[in-house]
């Protein structure tokens, strides 16, 4: 297998020439679950991905780029942050990534500024870019216009399906953070988090978020009997890691966790 990180670097270098290649492997569709009267709904961007190829999660991992979605909205709508369903871990030799095979729907919460505006049915412009990978990686981009309208049963069903795949709040997991420790050796932070609760031993993985100040060694992430261990190095200064966020995976469900490592939760 060719070095994936090298492939991605070359793709970025020459992306101006080959963006159209990514559209060979990924088809885009925009849908929503708007019922025609509510002042809130989800806009969904569906990526249908060719067999054997994948796109990335919000944290792509050791290599890759997450999809980017830019909305141009009528002035009576406002959008929240893009919400990513639980990804899968993808391992290529010593490179660990997080992403999606086959298909995924990324969800964006949309709200009408005023209920008076609910009757207005204008266009939402969706500008997209992504990186799709297999043995090599190619970028893609597309612009799609979505007409605001009451959604069909199938649209609502697809949105509901992927809403159920969104990570839930940590409080809903039934777990607690019993203890954590950060031991610093040189520039490396050794992090240990001990969880408690009836499902603590069912925790199978931890997918960390990207950090501006620290690089987490994804190969160091170990989960056993409710204990999460990992190593992280500071990017610019020799400081101690004091914040960690990501997704704890329990029974194929994800739970968002945000830890301030300077005090007990």
Secondary structure, DSSP 8 states (H G I E B T S, - for coil): ---HHHHHHHHHHTHHHHGGGHHHHEEEEEEE---SS-SEEEEEEEEEE-TT-EEEEEEEESS----EEEEE--TTEEEEEEE-B--EEEEETTEEEEEEESEEEEEEEEEESSGGGGG---EEEEEEEEEEESSSEEEEEEEEEEE-----HHHHHHHHHHHTTB-EEGGGGT-EEEEEEEEEETTEEEEEEEEESTTGGGEEEEEE---SSEEEEEEEEEEETTEEEEEEEESSS-----EEEEEEEETTEEEEEEEETTS--
